[in-house]
Amino acid sequence: MNELLKILKYLLLVSTGLVVLFYGGLFMLFMLIGSNDQASYYGDMVDVGPIDYNSVVTKAEKAGYELSGPYTRLDKTNLIEPGNVESLENRFKIDYRVSRVALYYNLNTYLELKKDENNQTLLTLYNYSHHDDTGDITPQMPSIFPNDSWMLKMLGMSLGLNETESGEFLKKLKNETPDQKGFVSLTTKESVDFPAVYAYLNQSSTKTVTESDTWNEDKFYRNDQKLGCVGFVIPETTITRIHNSNKYNIYVSSSGFVRTDIAMPIGSAGKEIPEEEYITVFREMFENLGLPAEKVDEIKLNYSPSIW
């Protein structure tokens, strides 16, 4: 009996130790997470009207602010050069590029042109109707391709190729790796003849839907059937200033859209910044950047005590 009691006491001690260890570890974990958590503020997009984007960037640099984002300047980006399209120059006012062009054969089949990481033109044919019964894309077969006449027309127009060159390009595309599924791609040193593509889409469509805010895209339709899509990129940047260990960010688009947010330091969960303080900081930044300071009063920041 004494031996049994010893065993029971031992098991009780072990169980108690495990419980303490579990909850103690859990407590330490929550303490660690809490100490590394941070509060933040985020605002909605506000249209501040026409701005001199290049002047804003120059003033930000002179003020010692940090600029970040892949499209702060577009001269070194891997994007399609748009050439001279008067209507788009009037629309965007300053520098812009084309991120992608899609030319539709039907709802599920289209050609996409864009630049790859080596700044070469990447042409991809997608065929989303090329599926098996399980919903997975089946291996490439000749039927992935639309009829040759459409392909030759699109290749010649978009890449500035003659009939012979278009035929050779199509042959290469059809001979690409046969284990690609639902799509086939080929890179080329040929540049996209964007003015020709944009003229084709405008002349062949019966309706154009333009999305213009922070995401600029034109969608073209012919008798309610999708004909093509063009994505545009305009200069945009995030301007950052550190004040009292808090990171004040202003996202600025050349189209005149502005968004603000604040990232507080690690360990700031639950802490707040007085409204008067952050309004003063943002107003000063707007003034230094040449942005209309009165627009700061229209910006409503939402507070998040934690990132999770």
N, C-alpha and C positions, 0 to 999 in steps of 0.2 A: 504493500500500500504506500509506504514512504517513497519507494522508487517511482511509483505512478504519480504521486504528488510533485516530486521533483521534475518529472518530465512535463507535467501540466504547467508548473511555474515557469519552466524554461520556454515552453511554447508561448505562454502569455507574454513573457518578457520580449521574446523575438517579435511577436505580433505587434506589441506596443512600440517597439523600436522601429519596425517597418512603417507603422502609421505615422510616427513622429518624423521619420526620415522622408516619407512621401509628402506630407503636408508642409514640412519645413522646406523641402526642395521646391514645392509648388509656390510657397510664399516668396522664396528667393527669386524664383523665375518671374513672378509678377512684379516684384520690386525692380528686377533688372529691366523688364520690359517697360515699366513705368518710368524708370530713370532715363530711358532712351527714347521715350515718346516725345512728341512735340506738337504744339498747337500751331494753327495757321489761320489765315484769312484769305478768302477768294472772292473775286467780284465777277460781275457779268460783263459782256462785251458792250462797249459804248462807242457810238459813232461821233467823233469830235469834228467831223467835217473835213474839207480839203486840208492837207498838210504838206509841207515841204520835207519829204522823207529824208533826202540826202542831208539836208540841214540838221534834222533831228539827230541823225547818226553822228555827224561831225561834232555837234554840241555835246553829245553824250561822251564822246571820246575826250573832248577838251575838259569836261567836268570830272573825268576820272572814273566814270561809271563803266561797269563791265557789260559787254555786248555778247550775246550768244544766240545760236540758231544757225541752221544750214543755209538760210536764205537772207542773211543780213545784207549781203551783196551777191549779185547773180553772175558776175563776170567769170567766176571760177567754178560754177556748178555744172554737173553733167545733165544738162537739159537741152531740149530741142530749140535751136535758134528759130525765131518766128519769121525772120525776114521783114519785108515791108507790107503790112496789112493796115491800111489807113484807118479802117473802122476800129481796130483793136488799139492802135496807137492813140486814137481819140478817147477810147474807153478807159484805158489804163493810165494814160497821161505820161507815166515814166516807165522805166525799164520793166520788162516782163519776159517770161520764157514759157515754153510749152512742156508740161511734164509727161503727157502721153496723148496719143491719138488712137482711137478705136474706130474701125470701119466695119460695119455690120453687114453680113450676108443674110442672116436671119437672126431671130432672137437668141439662139444658142451658139451661133458661129460668127466669129469676127476676127479681124486682123488687128493687132496692137503694135504700135511703134513707139519706142522710147529710147533713151540713152542708157547704156550699161555703165558699170563702174570704170571702164576703160574709155569712156566717152565715144564708143562706137554705137551705131544704130542697131538696136535689138528688135527684130521683127518676130512676132509670135502669132501663130494661128491657133485659136482656141475653138474647140468643138464640144460644148457641154452636153450635146445630145448623144455623144458617143459613150453610152453607159451600158452596163449589163443589167441583169434583173435584180441584182443585189444593191444597185445604186452606185457601185464603184465604177470608175472610168475604165473602160476596156483598153487593151493595147492598141496602139496606132494601126490603122488599116487605111488603104487608099481612100475609103469613103469619108475619112475625116476632112478631106479637101472639098471645098465648093467646086462648081464647074470651072474649067480652066479659063474661060473667057472673062469671068469676073475676077479671078485671081490675077490674070495678066493685066487687066485694066487697072486694078488697085496698085499693083507693084509698079507699073509704068508711071502712074500719076504720082504716087507718094514718094518714090525714090528717083524720079526723073530719068527712067530707063526707056530705051527704045524697045521695039517688039522683040528683037533677038535677045537683048540683055534680060528682058523680063522673062522670056522663056527659059533662059539658062538659070536664072535665079529660082524660078519655080521648080525646075528639075533638081537643083541642089536641096531645096526645101523638102521635096518628096523623098529624097535619098537620105535624109537625116536619120539619126539613130532610131531604129524601129521599136525600141522598147519604151519610148516616151508614150505617155498615156493621156489621151484627150487633148494634147497640144503638141506643137512642134515649133522649135525656135531656130533662128539663124542670125548671126551678127554680120554686119557689112560696114565697110568704110563709107558707103554712100550716105549722104546727108538727106534728111527728110525735106522734101520740097513743100514746106508748110503753106506758103501762099496758094499753091495749087490745090492742096488738100482742103484748105478752108474755103476756097472758091467753089470746089466741087460740092462740099457739104451745104453751103448756102444756096447754091443754084439747084440742087437736087431735092432739097427738103421743102416741106410745106409748113412746118412749125419748128421753132427753136425755143428751147427752155434755157434761160440763163440763170445760173446760181452765182450770186456775187456778194460775198461778205469775206470771211476768212478762207472760204473754199470757193475758188472760181472755176466754174465748169459750164460748158455749153453742150446741150444735148439736142441732136437734130432728129426730126421725125419726118417720114413721108407717109401720109395717109395713116397716121397712128402707128406705123411700124418704125422701130428704131433704125436710124440710118448711120449714125455716128456719134462720137463723143470726143470732146477735146478738154483736157485739163490744163489750166494755166497756173503759173506760179508768179507771184509778185513779191517784191522785197518785203521782208518782215524780220523783226528782231525782238529779243527780250533784253531790256535794259535794267541792270541791277545796281542797287546801292545798299551798302550795309550801314545801319544806324542802330546803335545800342544793341549790337549783336543780332538784330533782326534783319532779314534779307527782304528788301522791298523790290518787287519786280513790276515792270511795266512792259507789257507786250504791245508793240506798235506795228501796224500794217500800213503800207504805203497807200492803201485805199482809205485810210482815215479811221480804222477801227482800233480801239485801245481797250486793254484789259489789265487790271491790276491785281496783285496778290501779295501776301506777306508770308514768309516762312520763318517761324520763330526757331530758336536753337534747340538742340536736343536737350531733353529734360524740362521743357517748358510746358508740358501737358497741363491743361487747366488754367494756365496763366493768360492774362489778357493785356493788351496795349490800350491805353486811354484813346478814345476816338479822336480827341483834339490833337494828340501826338501824331497818329498816323496820317490824319488829314493834312497836318502841317508839313510832314515829310513829303507826301505825294504832291502837295501844292508847290513846294520848293522844286521838286524834280520836274514837274510840268513847266514851270517858269524857266528853269535852266535849259530845258530841251526845246523851248519855243512852242510848246503845246498850249492850247487855251486853258489857263489855270482855273477858270470858272467851271469847267467841265468836271473838276474834282468833286464838286458838290452833287453831281448827278450819279457819282459812283457809289454804289451800296456794297459794302463788304460783308460777306457772311463769315461768321466765326466758327471754327471747328476746334474744340478743346483737345482733340486727339486725332492721330492719323489712322486709327483703327476703330 
